[in-house]
Amino acid sequence: MKEQIIAKAYAQSIVELGVEMKLDLVSELTTLTEAINKNNDLETLLFLDVFTAEEKLNVLNEIMKRMNLSQITINFIQFLIQEQRIGLMPMIFKNVIVIDDHNKGFLRGTIEGAEETIPADVKEKLKDYLKQKLGREPILQYKKSENVSAGYRVTVEDLQLDASLENQLEKFKDSVLNS
């Protein structure tokens, strides 16, 4: 819980700094995160405590220069490494995206279902419902889930709409047992 609070504070700070300096730090952090995720060796270097902060900085500084990142992004990553908080980077990045989406009037969410894909009309109905309920444009990603045998489960931030068969059966079981 403490790490989540710290990550959210860092994310809020970096987003506000980007807005203030008129820099697209969200895009820069996205580019850097994608590069880290694509390279297992780089990921190992950054997130395992096998390497010193100096070793991490030597490699990452060269990479960040080649990526043409702003000095603010470079300073932020250097700070995380020096303070031994680079392990928070995935959580910070997730929070940066959420904050940026909020600033742009969007909400990201996931639809889970049993099928390989969701029918377009069903997805649109869910988006329209969420837009009315939350007052923001939802960006929904569909993924097939082993935990849903029929119906759908929609999660947008801390809101979950569960129209799955499993949820209906659980409600029925509770009503029978508690009668």
Backbone as ProteinMPNN parsed JSONL, in Angstrom:
{"seq_chain_A": "MKEQIIAKAYAQSIVELGVEMKLDLVSELTTLTEAINKNNDLETLLFLDVFTAEEKLNVLNEIMKRMNLSQITINFIQFLIQEQRIGLMPMIFKNVIVIDDHNKGFLRGTIEGAEETIPADVKEKLKDYLKQKLGREPILQYKKSENVSAGYRVTVEDLQLDASLENQLEKFKDSVLNS", "coords_chain_A": {"N_chain_A": [[0.833, -1.195, 0.0], [1.91, 1.268, 0.816], [3.899, 1.616, -1.142], [2.307, 1.972, -3.406], [1.116, 4.441, -2.849], [3.363, 6.1, -2.843], [4.23, 5.731, -5.511], [2.059, 6.835, -6.866], [2.259, 9.495, -6.05], [4.734, 10.247, -7.18], [4.042, 9.903, -9.886], [1.986, 11.799, -10.21], [3.468, 14.105, -9.769], [5.343, 14.072, -11.906], [3.669, 14.223, -14.131], [2.396, 16.712, -13.691], [4.651, 18.367, -13.791], [5.427, 17.995, -16.446], [3.226, 19.172, -17.763], [3.46, 21.796, -16.837], [5.999, 22.493, -17.882], [5.473, 22.266, -20.495], [6.043, 19.889, -21.894], [5.939, 16.634, -23.354], [6.0, 14.442, -21.309], [4.722, 12.108, -20.653], [4.583, 10.672, -23.033], [7.326, 10.311, -23.432], [7.994, 8.718, -21.206], [6.454, 6.52, -21.852], [7.717, 5.619, -24.197], [10.247, 4.967, -23.147], [9.533, 2.986, -21.258], [8.461, 1.028, -22.959], [10.777, 0.333, -24.347], [12.298, -0.776, -22.281], [10.674, -2.941, -21.575], [10.857, -4.489, -23.875], [13.415, -5.478, -23.86], [14.983, -7.932, -22.283], [17.472, -8.09, -20.976], [18.0, -5.443, -20.269], [15.849, -4.961, -18.606], [16.442, -6.774, -16.552], [18.854, -5.664, -15.646], [17.938, -3.206, -14.598], [15.935, -3.835, -12.659], [16.751, -5.862, -10.923], [18.603, -6.349, -7.934], [21.268, -6.865, -8.37], [23.073, -5.322, -9.705], [24.968, -2.293, -9.318], [23.947, 1.086, -8.502], [25.448, 2.864, -9.969], [26.33, 1.287, -12.147], [23.884, 0.738, -13.35], [23.086, 3.34, -14.027], [25.122, 4.087, -15.836], [24.613, 2.473, -18.101], [21.898, 3.058, -18.64], [21.906, 5.859, -18.987], [23.215, 6.174, -21.42], [21.41, 4.906, -23.14], [19.12, 6.519, -22.775], [20.046, 8.953, -23.804], [20.337, 8.294, -26.511], [17.691, 7.898, -27.104], [16.772, 10.376, -27.134], [15.549, 11.764, -24.983], [13.979, 14.167, -22.805], [15.697, 16.351, -20.505], [14.443, 16.431, -18.058], [13.025, 13.986, -17.861], [15.218, 12.258, -17.929], [16.556, 13.078, -15.577], [14.613, 12.347, -13.716], [14.505, 9.521, -13.933], [17.14, 8.932, -13.242], [17.112, 9.839, -10.603], [15.282, 7.99, -9.472], [16.804, 5.657, -9.677], [19.097, 6.269, -8.139], [17.944, 6.618, -5.65], [17.168, 4.116, -5.127], [14.658, 3.3, -6.015], [13.77, 2.459, -8.427], [12.411, 0.164, -8.894], [9.806, 0.843, -8.512], [8.996, 1.872, -10.867], [7.249, 0.516, -12.85], [4.74, 0.739, -11.506], [4.59, 3.508, -11.183], [4.524, 4.318, -13.846], [2.078, 3.186, -14.689], [0.312, 4.702, -13.136], [0.88, 7.244, -14.16], [-0.189, 7.023, -16.739], [-2.919, 6.676, -16.118], [-3.496, 9.123, -14.827], [-2.909, 10.911, -16.904], [-4.838, 10.091, -18.792], [-7.162, 10.807, -17.377], [-6.829, 13.573, -17.319], [-7.184, 14.082, -19.993], [-9.787, 13.409, -20.287], [-10.517, 10.749, -20.503], [-11.157, 7.266, -19.67], [-9.673, 4.212, -18.878], [-10.313, 0.766, -19.38], [-11.156, -2.728, -18.899], [-12.698, -5.37, -20.613], [-13.818, -8.516, -19.867], [-14.359, -11.746, -21.135], [-15.72, -14.874, -22.377], [-15.431, -15.474, -25.056], [-13.383, -15.317, -28.069], [-13.347, -12.797, -29.265], [-15.19, -9.748, -28.781], [-18.516, -8.954, -29.727], [-19.011, -6.121, -31.818], [-21.265, -4.445, -31.44], [-22.046, -5.029, -28.818], [-19.829, -4.175, -27.371], [-19.959, -1.435, -27.941], [-22.411, -0.777, -26.701], [-21.724, -1.224, -24.03], [-19.704, 0.711, -23.746], [-21.229, 3.067, -24.17], [-22.998, 2.932, -21.983], [-21.176, 3.111, -19.831], [-20.091, 5.632, -20.343], [-22.299, 7.29, -19.901], [-22.761, 6.714, -17.194], [-20.304, 7.365, -15.907], [-19.495, 9.736, -16.993], [-17.344, 10.2, -18.637], [-15.289, 9.437, -21.496], [-14.908, 6.092, -22.146], [-12.116, 3.943, -22.724], [-11.938, 0.893, -23.847], [-10.56, -2.318, -23.506], [-10.599, -5.557, -24.78], [-10.373, -8.812, -23.401], [-9.927, -12.296, -23.499], [-11.019, -14.495, -21.0], [-10.314, -17.071, -18.722], [-11.765, -17.253, -16.445], [-14.34, -16.517, -16.894], [-17.181, -17.951, -17.993], [-19.476, -17.418, -19.386], [-21.132, -14.458, -20.492], [-20.091, -11.131, -19.387], [-17.445, -9.304, -17.799], [-16.718, -6.177, -16.681], [-14.197, -3.882, -16.001], [-13.353, -0.782, -14.841], [-11.131, 1.302, -13.629], [-11.868, 1.573, -10.269], [-14.395, 0.601, -10.496], [-16.53, -2.106, -11.059], [-18.424, -3.954, -13.26], [-20.299, -6.737, -13.27], [-21.529, -9.07, -15.202], [-21.374, -11.758, -15.503], [-21.803, -15.31, -15.86], [-20.814, -16.716, -13.702], [-20.957, -14.837, -11.603], [-23.733, -14.459, -11.452], [-24.553, -17.033, -10.682], [-23.295, -17.163, -8.185], [-24.661, -15.166, -6.776], [-27.223, -16.291, -6.816], [-26.741, -18.63, -5.314], [-26.081, -17.452, -2.837], [-28.551, -16.254, -2.229], [-30.192, -18.477, -1.908], [-28.967, -19.861, 0.198], [-29.109, -17.979, 2.235], [-31.767, -17.657, 2.772]], "CA_chain_A": [[0.0, 0.0, 0.0], [2.809, 2.42, 0.89], [4.53, 1.769, -2.449], [1.302, 2.511, -4.324], [0.962, 5.864, -2.529], [4.59, 6.75, -3.317], [4.197, 5.699, -6.972], [1.048, 7.797, -7.314], [2.807, 10.837, -5.819], [5.723, 10.473, -8.241], [3.33, 10.028, -11.154], [1.31, 13.098, -10.212], [4.508, 15.132, -9.888], [5.941, 14.085, -13.241], [2.64, 14.699, -15.062], [2.259, 18.158, -13.467], [5.872, 18.996, -14.286], [5.328, 17.97, -17.899], [2.247, 20.186, -18.167], [4.055, 23.093, -16.524], [7.141, 22.743, -18.771], [4.975, 22.061, -21.865], [6.743, 18.734, -22.458], [5.139, 15.416, -23.354], [6.741, 13.46, -20.511], [3.976, 10.843, -20.703], [5.052, 9.993, -24.24], [8.713, 9.907, -23.196], [7.985, 7.576, -20.281], [5.904, 5.389, -22.598], [8.794, 5.149, -25.072], [11.265, 4.334, -22.301], [8.953, 1.759, -20.694], [8.387, 0.043, -24.038], [12.15, -0.13, -24.609], [12.683, -1.642, -21.153], [9.878, -4.17, -21.663], [11.283, -5.278, -25.032], [14.78, -5.961, -23.689], [15.095, -8.655, -21.014], [18.731, -7.748, -20.305], [17.823, -4.117, -19.673], [14.907, -5.151, -17.499], [17.212, -7.423, -15.491], [19.797, -4.67, -15.137], [17.255, -2.174, -13.816], [15.04, -4.239, -11.58], [17.368, -6.771, -9.959], [19.586, -5.663, -7.099], [22.571, -7.456, -8.645], [23.936, -4.275, -10.226], [25.021, -1.066, -8.524], [23.275, 2.237, -9.096], [26.376, 3.417, -10.96], [26.278, 0.435, -13.339], [22.577, 0.972, -13.966], [23.093, 4.677, -14.612], [26.003, 4.115, -17.001], [23.912, 1.877, -19.242], [20.646, 3.762, -18.922], [22.201, 7.201, -19.501], [23.517, 6.044, -22.849], [20.146, 4.567, -23.811], [18.228, 7.678, -22.746], [20.59, 9.946, -24.75], [19.994, 7.833, -27.861], [16.242, 8.028, -27.278], [16.518, 11.811, -27.228], [14.606, 12.127, -23.939], [14.225, 15.467, -22.183], [16.526, 16.306, -19.303], [13.56, 16.158, -16.91], [12.815, 12.536, -17.814], [16.511, 11.66, -17.558], [16.769, 13.365, -14.152], [13.642, 11.565, -12.947], [14.947, 8.124, -13.917], [18.379, 8.908, -12.454], [16.692, 9.966, -9.211], [14.711, 6.707, -9.037], [17.894, 4.687, -9.534], [19.939, 6.664, -7.016], [17.189, 6.422, -4.407], [16.806, 2.692, -5.135], [13.206, 3.21, -6.192], [13.471, 2.148, -9.826], [11.432, -0.925, -8.852], [8.467, 1.441, -8.536], [8.734, 2.415, -12.201], [6.007, 0.006, -13.464], [3.578, 1.327, -10.83], [4.583, 4.934, -11.512], [4.078, 4.438, -15.238], [0.644, 2.896, -14.728], [-0.37, 5.869, -12.583], [1.049, 8.339, -15.121], [-1.168, 6.806, -17.811], [-4.258, 6.929, -15.56], [-3.618, 10.574, -14.608], [-2.96, 11.539, -18.223], [-6.159, 9.789, -19.352], [-8.133, 11.648, -16.67], [-6.64, 14.943, -17.798], [-7.704, 14.15, -21.359], [-11.205, 13.068, -20.253], [-10.715, 9.332, -20.816], [-11.009, 6.225, -18.662], [-9.295, 2.931, -19.481], [-10.896, -0.374, -18.702], [-11.031, -4.041, -19.513], [-13.867, -6.239, -20.698], [-13.423, -9.923, -19.882], [-15.416, -12.633, -21.588], [-15.307, -16.232, -22.732], [-15.18, -15.574, -26.489], [-12.108, -14.775, -28.569], [-13.581, -11.372, -29.475], [-16.51, -9.286, -28.347], [-19.248, -8.32, -30.836], [-18.855, -4.664, -31.823], [-22.451, -3.787, -30.881], [-22.02, -5.222, -27.367], [-18.789, -3.279, -26.867], [-20.481, -0.064, -28.036], [-23.425, -0.611, -25.654], [-20.999, -1.1, -22.765], [-19.049, 2.027, -23.751], [-22.266, 4.085, -23.996], [-23.46, 2.842, -20.604], [-20.123, 3.65, -18.953], [-19.966, 7.066, -20.597], [-23.416, 7.916, -19.179], [-22.6, 6.513, -15.747], [-19.084, 7.972, -15.378], [-19.314, 11.07, -17.545], [-16.1, 10.275, -19.401], [-15.194, 8.491, -22.604], [-14.098, 4.922, -21.787], [-11.31, 3.22, -23.707], [-12.07, -0.471, -23.352], [-9.792, -3.373, -24.157], [-11.212, -6.861, -24.54], [-9.489, -9.969, -23.291], [-10.565, -13.571, -23.185], [-10.684, -14.889, -19.634], [-10.672, -18.429, -18.295], [-12.624, -17.121, -15.265], [-15.685, -16.153, -17.326], [-17.656, -18.974, -18.926], [-20.502, -16.767, -20.203], [-21.362, -13.091, -20.047], [-18.934, -10.234, -19.408], [-17.029, -8.598, -16.588], [-16.089, -4.926, -17.097], [-13.506, -3.193, -14.919], [-12.83, 0.54, -15.167], [-10.581, 1.782, -12.365], [-12.377, 0.791, -9.142], [-15.764, 0.174, -10.804], [-16.632, -3.381, -11.767], [-19.753, -4.415, -13.643], [-20.122, -8.171, -13.462], [-22.689, -9.749, -15.787], [-20.911, -13.093, -15.87], [-22.575, -16.435, -15.347], [-20.271, -17.046, -12.372], [-21.51, -13.884, -10.647], [-25.155, -14.753, -11.301], [-24.661, -18.256, -9.877], [-22.887, -16.832, -6.812], [-25.789, -14.436, -6.19], [-28.288, -17.262, -6.609], [-26.32, -19.474, -4.188], [-26.226, -16.663, -1.61], [-29.966, -16.05, -1.926], [-30.745, -19.759, -1.45], [-28.39, -20.178, 1.503], [-29.476, -16.971, 3.24], [-33.243, -17.523, 2.861]], "C_chain_A": [[0.875, 1.255, 0.0], [3.463, 2.684, -0.467], [3.565, 2.361, -3.462], [1.123, 4.009, -4.093], [2.167, 6.651, -3.044], [4.584, 6.83, -4.843], [3.199, 6.722, -7.509], [1.55, 9.233, -7.135], [3.851, 11.184, -6.881], [5.042, 10.71, -9.583], [2.658, 11.389, -11.265], [2.326, 14.22, -10.424], [5.056, 15.218, -11.308], [4.936, 14.564, -14.29], [2.483, 16.217, -14.928], [3.469, 18.911, -13.997], [5.868, 19.055, -15.815], [4.373, 19.028, -18.421], [2.847, 21.582, -17.984], [5.17, 23.47, -17.512], [6.76, 22.599, -20.257], [5.774, 20.987, -22.604], [5.822, 17.526, -22.389], [5.909, 14.307, -22.637], [6.039, 12.111, -20.497], [4.447, 10.029, -21.901], [6.485, 9.497, -24.054], [8.79, 8.694, -22.267], [7.418, 6.332, -20.954], [6.975, 4.781, -23.492], [9.854, 4.402, -24.274], [10.757, 3.005, -21.739], [8.859, 0.664, -21.753], [9.77, -0.523, -24.356], [12.616, -1.089, -23.514], [11.96, -2.982, -21.263], [10.311, -5.072, -22.807], [12.649, -5.928, -24.837], [14.945, -6.61, -22.309], [16.366, -8.301, -20.246], [18.625, -6.395, -19.606], [16.893, -4.193, -18.473], [15.614, -5.776, -16.294], [18.162, -6.431, -14.835], [19.101, -3.691, -14.191], [16.569, -2.69, -12.559], [15.601, -5.275, -10.608], [18.45, -6.025, -9.194], [20.99, -6.234, -7.251], [23.576, -6.376, -9.053], [23.874, -3.042, -9.335], [24.257, 0.039, -9.245], [24.148, 2.84, -10.196], [26.342, 2.61, -12.261], [24.962, 0.648, -14.098], [22.557, 2.317, -14.684], [23.955, 4.751, -15.864], [25.297, 3.587, -18.246], [22.688, 2.715, -19.624], [20.879, 5.169, -19.462], [22.475, 7.164, -20.995], [22.243, 5.769, -23.65], [19.234, 5.792, -23.883], [18.723, 8.787, -23.679], [20.196, 9.575, -26.176], [18.5, 7.97, -28.147], [15.829, 9.493, -27.363], [15.459, 12.274, -26.222], [14.985, 13.482, -23.344], [15.057, 15.283, -20.911], [15.682, 15.997, -18.065], [13.313, 14.66, -16.771], [14.096, 11.836, -17.377], [16.773, 11.86, -16.068], [15.847, 12.522, -13.267], [14.092, 10.105, -12.826], [16.233, 7.988, -13.092], [18.063, 8.985, -10.959], [16.146, 8.639, -8.684], [15.805, 5.667, -8.812], [18.735, 5.011, -8.307], [19.254, 6.435, -5.673], [16.721, 4.973, -4.236], [15.29, 2.492, -5.173], [12.826, 2.915, -7.634], [12.467, 0.999, -9.919], [9.99, -0.424, -8.856], [8.051, 1.897, -9.932], [7.489, 1.831, -12.871], [4.743, 0.601, -12.829], [3.456, 2.812, -11.145], [4.032, 5.117, -12.917], [2.581, 4.198, -15.356], [-0.149, 4.099, -14.219], [-0.261, 7.08, -13.503], [0.004, 8.224, -16.221], [-2.583, 7.116, -17.319], [-4.476, 8.433, -15.386], [-3.737, 11.306, -15.947], [-4.311, 11.301, -18.886], [-7.23, 10.665, -18.703], [-8.05, 13.083, -17.168], [-7.212, 15.135, -19.196], [-9.183, 13.767, -21.438], [-11.51, 11.624, -20.595], [-10.607, 8.468, -19.568], [-10.636, 4.948, -19.399], [-9.916, 1.803, -18.666], [-10.744, -1.639, -19.511], [-12.377, -4.741, -19.498], [-13.331, -7.661, -20.759], [-14.619, -10.76, -20.307], [-14.841, -13.967, -22.0], [-14.922, -16.362, -24.203], [-13.806, -15.01, -26.851], [-12.204, -13.266, -28.776], [-14.981, -11.022, -29.002], [-17.223, -8.677, -29.556], [-19.188, -6.795, -30.708], [-20.05, -3.959, -31.189], [-22.501, -3.914, -29.357], [-20.992, -4.273, -26.739], [-19.282, -1.826, -26.878], [-21.53, 0.209, -26.961], [-22.76, -0.434, -24.293], [-20.326, 0.267, -22.656], [-20.069, 3.142, -23.503], [-22.771, 4.111, -22.553], [-22.441, 3.471, -19.645], [-19.956, 5.157, -19.122], [-21.073, 7.827, -19.869], [-23.193, 7.863, -17.671], [-21.43, 7.306, -15.174], [-18.813, 9.374, -15.923], [-18.01, 11.276, -18.301], [-16.106, 9.2, -20.477], [-14.333, 7.291, -22.187], [-13.332, 4.36, -22.985], [-11.238, 1.793, -23.181], [-11.274, -1.453, -24.199], [-10.446, -4.705, -23.799], [-10.137, -7.92, -24.37], [-10.305, -11.192, -22.894], [-10.083, -14.0, -21.805], [-11.166, -16.303, -19.352], [-11.672, -18.393, -17.141], [-14.065, -16.748, -15.613], [-16.131, -17.186, -18.35], [-18.756, -18.437, -19.839], [-20.75, -15.382, -19.634], [-20.069, -12.279, -20.085], [-18.688, -9.644, -18.022], [-16.253, -7.367, -17.064], [-15.474, -4.259, -15.875], [-12.936, -1.89, -15.459], [-12.445, 1.177, -13.837], [-11.162, 0.944, -11.228], [-13.837, 0.359, -9.327], [-15.727, -1.158, -11.537], [-18.099, -3.705, -11.987], [-19.611, -5.88, -13.997], [-21.424, -8.811, -13.916], [-22.273, -11.129, -16.264], [-21.821, -14.15, -15.26], [-22.123, -16.782, -13.929], [-20.845, -16.125, -11.301], [-22.988, -14.157, -10.388], [-25.379, -16.001, -10.445], [-24.299, -17.999, -8.416], [-24.01, -16.086, -6.09], [-26.949, -15.377, -5.896], [-27.979, -18.152, -5.41], [-26.494, -18.727, -2.862], [-27.688, -16.488, -1.229], [-30.61, -17.336, -1.399], [-30.255, -20.069, -0.03], [-28.83, -19.214, 2.59], [-30.975, -16.768, 3.366], [-33.781, -18.127, 4.123]], "O_chain_A": [[0.603, 2.199, -0.741], [3.572, 3.834, -0.894], [3.968, 3.173, -4.295], [0.992, 4.767, -5.054], [2.015, 7.733, -3.61], [4.896, 7.878, -5.408], [3.474, 7.398, -8.501], [1.29, 10.089, -7.98], [3.847, 12.291, -7.418], [5.422, 11.614, -10.328], [2.753, 12.053, -12.297], [2.072, 15.166, -11.168], [5.215, 16.312, -11.851], [5.32, 15.245, -15.241], [2.442, 16.928, -15.933], [3.324, 19.981, -14.588], [6.264, 20.063, -16.401], [4.669, 19.705, -19.405], [2.75, 22.433, -18.867], [5.272, 24.624, -17.928], [7.589, 22.781, -21.148], [6.133, 21.148, -23.77], [5.015, 17.409, -21.467], [6.402, 13.367, -23.26], [6.689, 11.077, -20.345], [4.683, 8.827, -21.785], [6.818, 8.388, -24.471], [9.554, 7.761, -22.512], [7.849, 5.216, -20.664], [7.125, 3.56, -23.539], [10.305, 3.33, -24.679], [11.482, 2.01, -21.748], [9.146, -0.5, -21.471], [9.913, -1.72, -24.606], [13.257, -2.1, -23.801], [12.565, -4.036, -21.066], [10.153, -6.29, -22.727], [13.003, -6.843, -25.581], [15.034, -5.917, -21.296], [16.351, -8.22, -19.017], [19.104, -6.228, -18.485], [17.133, -3.555, -17.448], [15.407, -5.354, -15.157], [18.259, -6.371, -13.61], [19.615, -3.385, -13.114], [16.621, -2.046, -11.511], [14.988, -5.539, -9.573], [19.133, -5.167, -9.753], [21.814, -6.096, -6.347], [24.771, -6.493, -8.784], [22.864, -2.78, -8.683], [23.963, -0.061, -10.436], [23.642, 3.275, -11.23], [26.327, 3.185, -13.35], [24.943, 0.727, -15.327], [22.073, 2.421, -15.811], [23.579, 5.395, -16.842], [25.377, 4.19, -19.317], [22.483, 3.034, -20.795], [20.12, 5.629, -20.315], [22.016, 8.028, -21.742], [22.039, 6.345, -24.719], [18.644, 6.071, -24.928], [17.912, 9.489, -24.283], [19.773, 10.43, -26.954], [18.096, 8.138, -29.297], [14.67, 9.804, -27.633], [14.583, 13.072, -26.556], [16.146, 13.89, -23.375], [15.103, 14.2, -20.329], [16.167, 15.365, -17.126], [13.386, 14.124, -15.665], [14.06, 10.924, -16.55], [17.167, 10.922, -15.374], [16.252, 12.047, -12.206], [14.06, 9.529, -11.739], [16.386, 7.032, -12.332], [18.671, 8.283, -10.151], [16.499, 8.21, -7.586], [15.737, 4.887, -7.862], [19.051, 4.12, -7.519], [19.904, 6.1, -4.683], [15.973, 4.656, -3.311], [14.728, 1.649, -4.473], [11.673, 3.104, -8.02], [11.753, 0.877, -10.915], [9.066, -1.175, -9.167], [6.897, 2.264, -10.155], [6.711, 2.604, -13.43], [3.789, 0.928, -13.534], [2.354, 3.319, -11.351], [3.175, 5.97, -13.151], [1.89, 4.937, -16.057], [-1.166, 4.469, -14.806], [-1.208, 7.858, -13.615], [-0.619, 9.218, -16.595], [-3.36, 7.75, -18.032], [-5.527, 8.954, -15.759], [-4.562, 12.207, -16.1], [-4.873, 12.22, -19.482], [-8.1, 11.201, -19.389], [-9.07, 13.729, -17.41], [-7.67, 16.224, -19.541], [-9.775, 13.793, -22.517], [-12.646, 11.3, -20.942], [-10.046, 8.877, -18.551], [-11.223, 4.636, -20.435], [-10.027, 1.876, -17.442], [-10.27, -1.627, -20.647], [-13.101, -4.709, -18.503], [-12.49, -7.978, -21.6], [-15.749, -10.509, -19.888], [-13.627, -14.169, -21.977], [-14.165, -17.264, -24.564], [-13.163, -14.325, -26.056], [-11.252, -12.538, -28.495], [-15.839, -11.89, -28.844], [-16.599, -7.957, -30.335], [-19.303, -6.253, -29.609], [-19.872, -2.974, -30.473], [-22.956, -2.993, -28.678], [-21.253, -3.651, -25.71], [-19.045, -1.081, -25.927], [-21.55, 1.29, -26.372], [-23.18, 0.405, -23.496], [-20.37, 0.905, -21.604], [-19.811, 4.057, -22.721], [-22.95, 5.181, -21.972], [-22.799, 4.257, -18.767], [-19.707, 5.871, -18.15], [-20.823, 8.883, -19.288], [-23.411, 8.848, -16.964], [-21.537, 7.861, -14.08], [-17.994, 10.11, -15.373], [-17.62, 12.412, -18.571], [-16.82, 8.202, -20.387], [-13.147, 7.459, -21.904], [-13.841, 4.314, -24.105], [-10.56, 1.52, -22.191], [-11.311, -1.423, -25.429], [-10.8, -4.941, -22.644], [-9.134, -7.936, -25.083], [-11.227, -11.127, -22.081], [-8.901, -13.886, -21.481], [-12.286, -16.676, -19.701], [-12.353, -19.385, -16.882], [-14.917, -16.672, -14.727], [-15.552, -17.296, -19.43], [-18.946, -18.943, -20.945], [-20.595, -15.16, -18.433], [-19.088, -12.67, -20.718], [-19.597, -9.51, -17.203], [-15.25, -7.497, -17.766], [-16.13, -4.088, -14.848], [-12.145, -1.883, -16.402], [-13.301, 1.541, -13.03], [-10.975, -0.273, -11.211], [-14.442, -0.189, -8.405], [-14.991, -1.325, -12.509], [-18.903, -3.729, -11.056], [-18.882, -6.23, -14.926], [-22.316, -9.063, -13.105], [-22.747, -11.614, -17.291], [-22.514, -13.905, -14.272], [-22.941, -17.101, -13.066], [-21.183, -16.581, -10.209], [-23.446, -14.095, -9.247], [-26.269, -16.032, -9.595], [-24.925, -18.553, -7.513], [-24.276, -16.352, -4.918], [-27.586, -15.274, -4.847], [-28.854, -18.403, -4.581], [-26.991, -19.289, -1.886], [-28.038, -16.563, -0.051], [-31.484, -17.279, -0.534], [-31.033, -20.487, 0.828], [-28.915, -19.6, 3.756], [-31.417, -15.809, 3.999], [-34.99, -18.1, 4.353]]}, "name": "protein", "num_of_chains": 1, "seq": "MKEQIIAKAYAQSIVELGVEMKLDLVSELTTLTEAINKNNDLETLLFLDVFTAEEKLNVLNEIMKRMNLSQITINFIQFLIQEQRIGLMPMIFKNVIVIDDHNKGFLRGTIEGAEETIPADVKEKLKDYLKQKLGREPILQYKKSENVSAGYRVTVEDLQLDASLENQLEKFKDSVLNS"}
